[in-house]
Amino acid sequence: MTRLSQTRLLITAGATQEPIDTVRFFGNRSSGLLGCQIALAAAITGIETTLLLGESAPFPTSHPRLHVHRFSTTRDLEAKLNQYFPSHTTLIMAAAVSDFTPKGGAKEEKIPRGSTMQLELVATKDLVAELSKSKRADQRIIAFALGNSDTLEHIAKQKLERKNVDAIVANPLETMDASTITATLYCKDGRTFAATKNMSKTAFADWLISKLEDICS
Amino acid sequence: MTRLSQTRLLITAGATQEPIDTVRFFGNRSSGLLGCQIALAAAITGIETTLLLGESAPFPTSHPRLHVHRFSTTRDLEAKLNQYFPSHTTLIMAAAVSDFTPKGGAKEEKIPRGSTMQLELVATKDLVAELSKSKRADQRIIAFALGNSDTLEHIAKQKLERKNVDAIVANPLETMDASTITATLYCKDGRTFAATKNMSKTAFADWLISKLEDICS
């Protein structure tokens, strides 16, 4: 792994939207705030950073080392990851990918108001698992796991293995609507880093970036 | 109907979100931009304006006569409409209400990634139709109809009758992702006002507010 000064960081934040019809979609409440703060912290530290940001997320504070591109659907995010990952050394996958998309794609009309609607959804591709299969020896991937506090360690460790990533940030569900975060970082080699409890998201972003060299060594 | 100087405007903008589980929701792509511009145009004109705004919409330009409250679900929007409508004379219903919500409410856990998901949705209450039943003689309601250009006039006129509102803004689907709008206003008394084609949304907002006295007379 290259040192921090040679790191080129790709980070995803915000949520994918899977269209159901011309106006409605299947979405995720993720605001993209935490991912944007991590991206900004990286840029401020001196790392050239590319941020892939969900289209409903507010635009982040600008910085000359922070380059922002928008994504919409999971398929769109996949295309942009394939485009940008080869020129980066580290991927932090903070985006909330919908995991499901309407079977057969979106209806081409607005579905009229009615008494009921049956919606059949199928799995979207596991983007992180796909990328980790093809990553180069000099590349690292850090993913996020979101879950209830009592099962989160288990979910995170399973995800670390299943997705074959270098580290997982285990992020309690309560984080979504809070200004603070109590996260733990599980590395592929078995090391665990626990962040201070109830850190502000800004402080957590700085902490995660300060751990990059450690995580990615 | 009171004159413009006595108008107290309530306007809704943005989209409702119906939770499916702890993170996912059924939503609508409406950005709330047009509704925010109408609200701002009203405040600038001298009208005391209350804006009920979907939680994912960006915060509008502030103005001392513009008072903003956020809503989340259709049920939340309903509660806020019941709270604020009695103290207002005119309601412009520009929000995109989801029309459907998951049967039985949201799951209390994050549904795990899987191969398929069956989602059964049921109709939400028709908020505009409900409000128009109980509105006072001095109150007016203007709703929006969104549809494909070729069927829009029909949809708008049907909606005017079914919802028993005072006017409908017929808004082509193409408007959603555009900076311009080609809208027509259909009034309960049979009058029709066509806005200039491809107006900027800001100019349309001014035009609609300038028509308020006419529409609501």
Boltz contact constraints between the chains, C-beta under 6 A:
constraints:
  - contact:
      token1: [A, 22]
      token2: [B, 173]
      max_distance: 6.0
  - contact:
      token1: [A, 23]
      token2: [B, 28]
      max_distance: 6.0
  - contact:
      token1: [A, 23]
      token2: [B, 29]
      max_distance: 6.0
  - contact:
      token1: [A, 24]
      token2: [B, 28]
      max_distance: 6.0
  - contact:
      token1: [A, 25]
      token2: [B, 27]
      max_distance: 6.0
  - contact:
      token1: [A, 27]
      token2: [B, 25]
      max_distance: 6.0
  - contact:
      token1: [A, 27]
      token2: [B, 27]
      max_distance: 6.0
  - contact:
      token1: [A, 28]
      token2: [B, 23]
      max_distance: 6.0
  - contact:
      token1: [A, 28]
      token2: [B, 24]
      max_distance: 6.0
  - contact:
      token1: [A, 29]
      token2: [B, 23]
      max_distance: 6.0
  - contact:
      token1: [A, 56]
      token2: [B, 56]
      max_distance: 6.0
  - contact:
      token1: [A, 99]
      token2: [B, 113]
      max_distance: 6.0
  - contact:
      token1: [A, 100]
      token2: [B, 117]
      max_distance: 6.0
  - contact:
      token1: [A, 113]
      token2: [B, 99]
      max_distance: 6.0
  - contact:
      token1: [A, 115]
      token2: [B, 123]
      max_distance: 6.0
  - contact:
      token1: [A, 116]
      token2: [B, 122]
      max_distance: 6.0
  - contact:
      token1: [A, 117]
      token2: [B, 100]
      max_distance: 6.0
  - contact:
      token1: [A, 117]
      token2: [B, 121]
      max_distance: 6.0
  - contact:
      token1: [A, 119]
      token2: [B, 119]
      max_distance: 6.0
  - contact:
      token1: [A, 121]
      token2: [B, 117]
      max_distance: 6.0
  - contact:
      token1: [A, 122]
      token2: [B, 116]
      max_distance: 6.0
  - contact:
      token1: [A, 123]
      token2: [B, 115]
      max_distance: 6.0
  - contact:
      token1: [A, 173]
      token2: [B, 22]
      max_distance: 6.0
